[in-house]
Structure formats: structure tokens, C-alpha cells
Amino acid sequence: MSTTGTLYLVATPIGNLEDITFRAVRILQEADLIAAEDTRHTGKLLHHYQIETPQLSYHEHNAQARIPQLIEKLQAGQTIALVSDAGMPGISDPGYELVCACTEAGIVISPIPGPVAVVSAIAASALPSDRFTFEGFLPVKGKARAERLTQLATEPRTMVLYESPHRLLKTLTDLQTHLGGERRVTLARELTKRYEEFWRGTVEDAIEHFTVTEPRGEFTIAIAGHIHTPKTISEADLIQQLETLISQGLSPSKASRQLAQATGLSKREIYQLSLTMKQEEE
């Protein structure tokens, strides 16, 4: 019985060629084939580390044709290293489709970790990084873009986007419209490269800055999450709303939970108020 090969997902530098692991270099050297998003771009990395493994192009425009070819080679026992132009393949690129196909074919998939722009940006953003959401590239235009931005407006976690320089101002303007000009952002430009730069401030200030300063290089944008501000409500109004909900058949506990979600106030405090109301009635 023949043994299938392994698909290695090899993280490559996002800028500085020195940002690659010893293991990644070894895998690239030992693989039978390197499937590369851009063979010319990857060729510079291979030349730098004197790696002579042959390459085959694999990108969004030829993925459907390439996947059966790569699966056939893997089933024949060959080892293939998949690389993107930068970072971990499978993140915002067609590597995902190959991974799915290999999974269905029962082929072993092994990630070789390394640089990722989203993690590098969030770590240095000075925004909360204990929980964050990666949004990749926003829909380019139309209803899908507006719907995504509307969803993000109330997202409590720090959000991270990728954006090209020629679309940066458009995206910042849309963020101002949907999230507000006071929302804090960190814009990471040319990560790990010679002209790496972090710009921190509000969305409004970012628009002003990049209107004067031409955006250059690829951007990773970290956006502060939405902070829910409890609504101001008097105790008398709160009691009235509790009475209404309880009269509709809700228990004091469920009525308190519903009001807590609506106002941002503590459920425990509202429930204690409902108990006080009950004692006064008695």
C-alpha cells in the first residue's frame, strides 16, 4: 500500500527575509515541490537561502486547475510545501481551497508556523489584544460592504483589517461613517520592512493625516472595539419598566435579565430592585 505525501503550509517572511524559521528553510529544501502564489517573488526568497527545490504556481486564478494536479502528486507520495507571497498560506488566499481538498483526500497537512501580519500588528497596536477578530479585506463595495461595516460597528473586540494604499482613505471614510470618527485605530504600514511605521490615533485624525501624507505600502489596520455605554435611566423609570414586564407574565429574574440587556445595567442590581418592589407590595 502506497503512502501519501504531506502538504506543508510554510509561513514565509512578510517583509524582512530574516523572519523565517530554521524549520521552514529545511522543509523548503527537502520538499519535492513548492507551490507558490508568485514563483518570481518566492524565487527571491529561495535564492537568498540557496534553496533549489522546483516551484509550481498556485494562485486564485489557477487554483481550480492546479488542485487536482497537486492532489495527484501528493497521493503519489510527493511532499509539497505551499507558500504565499507573505505570511501563512491559507489566510486570505486560495490556500484554504487546497487544504479542504487535501482533507477530503485524506492527505496529511502540517503547518510550519511563522510571521503573520495580523498578529504582528495587533501585538504592537496598543489596543486590547486579549480578544480580537480578523476581518481580512472588507467587501470592495455595495450592499455587502455596508452590511459588514454595520456589523462591525457594535463588535466589542479589537478588529484587524488588511487594506491596500490606494483604498486606504476610502476605508477610513467608511469607518468614520459607520463606527464614528472618534474610534481609535492603529495603522501598521510595511510591517518588518525598511520603512515600517505605526500610526496611532482616531479615525478622524487618520483621515486628516493620510489626506496630507500619501499612503504607501500595504496596511494592516487595528480598530478599537465598541464600548457599550449603559443608558442613563432613573430608578422610577426602571421600576415602571419592571412592573410592565412582570405584568406581562415575566418572572422578576427574566424581567431583570431583559432590562439588563437593554440598558447595560447590572442584572443583579435590577433584580434586587425587583425584590424591594415585592417587599413594598407585601
Salt bridges, closest charged atoms under 4 A:
GLU30 OE1 - ARG26 NH1 3.10
ASP38 OD1 - ARG40 NE 3.70
GLU60 OE2 - HIS61 NE2 3.72
GLU135 OE1 - ARG148 NH1 3.39
GLU147 OE2 - LYS143 NZ 3.78
GLU155 OE2 - ARG157 NE 2.76
ASP174 OD2 - ARG145 NE 2.71
ASP174 OD1 - LYS170 NZ 3.51
GLU190 OE1 - LYS193 NZ 3.71
GLU197 OE1 - ARG189 NE 3.03
GLU214 OE1 - ARG216 NH2 3.66
